[in-house]
């Protein structure tokens, strides 16, 4: 695993229960540019299970869940709601209130 990947995983794990962050902010906290959001997506996709990442706490910068309906969106919404995060029926989170 690269140092960059390790930093990404640490940043994801720091997002507390009941809060969310976006791919871009995780990239920035990991020492990447905002364009490093794609690396964050890849790390989440390939390492969430093996590293017990709170993948459901990472969403788009506009507060939308990126996963499609039937492709994980419902599970992500359920997990966020179980932590007290309000998620609209369209799959949006108020980043002002819940974002870190």
C-alpha positions in Angstrom: 0.0 0.0 0.0 1.3 3.5 -0.9 1.8 6.3 1.6 -0.9 8.2 -0.2 -3.4 5.3 0.1 -2.6 5.1 3.8 -3.3 8.8 4.3 -6.6 8.4 2.4 -7.6 5.5 4.6 -6.7 7.5 7.8 -8.7 10.5 6.6 -11.8 8.4 5.9 -11.6 6.7 9.3 -11.5 10.1 11.0 -15.0 11.0 9.8 -17.0 10.7 13.0 -20.3 8.8 13.4 -23.2 11.1 12.5 -21.2 13.2 10.1 -20.2 13.0 6.5 -17.4 14.3 4.3 -16.9 14.4 0.5 -14.5 12.8 -1.8 -12.8 16.1 -2.4 -12.2 17.0 1.2 -10.8 13.5 2.0 -8.4 14.1 -0.9 -7.3 17.5 0.4 -6.9 16.1 4.0 -4.7 13.4 2.4 -2.4 15.9 0.9 -3.8 15.5 -2.6 -5.3 18.2 -4.8 -9.1 18.4 -5.2 -8.7 16.3 -8.3 -7.5 13.5 -6.1 -11.1 12.7 -5.3 -10.9 9.9 -7.9 -8.2 8.2 -5.8 -10.5 8.4 -2.8 -13.2 6.7 -4.8 -10.8 3.9 -5.9 -9.7 3.4 -2.3 -13.2 3.2 -1.0 -14.3 0.8 -3.7 -11.4 -1.5 -3.3 -10.5 -1.3 0.4 -13.7 -0.6 2.4 -14.3 -4.2 3.5 -10.7 -5.1 4.2 -10.1 -2.0 6.2 -13.5 -1.6 7.8 -13.9 1.9 6.3 -17.0 3.9 7.1 -17.6 4.2 3.4 -21.2 5.3 3.9 -20.0 8.6 5.4 -18.3 9.8 2.2 -20.6 11.5 -0.3 -20.4 14.1 -3.1 -19.5 17.7 -2.3 -23.0 18.8 -3.2 -24.4 16.5 -0.5 -25.7 13.9 -2.8 -25.1 10.2 -2.5 -23.1 9.1 -5.5 -24.3 5.5 -5.7 -27.2 4.8 -8.0 -30.6 3.5 -6.9 -30.3 -0.3 -6.6 -26.5 -0.1 -6.6 -26.0 0.7 -2.9 -27.8 4.0 -2.5 -30.5 2.5 -0.3 -28.0 0.9 2.0 -25.9 4.0 2.3 -29.0 6.0 3.2 -30.0 3.5 5.8 -26.6 3.5 7.4 -26.4 7.3 7.5 -29.9 7.5 9.0 -29.0 4.9 11.6 -26.2 7.3 12.7 -28.6 10.2 13.0 -27.9 11.9 9.6 -31.0 13.2 7.9 -31.1 12.0 4.3 -33.8 13.2 1.9 -35.7 10.7 -0.1 -33.7 11.9 -3.1 -30.4 10.9 -1.3 -29.2 14.3 -0.2 -27.5 15.4 3.0 -27.3 18.9 4.4 -23.5 19.5 4.2 -23.8 22.6 6.4 -25.2 20.6 9.2 -23.5 17.2 8.8 -20.4 17.9 6.9 -16.9 17.8 8.3 
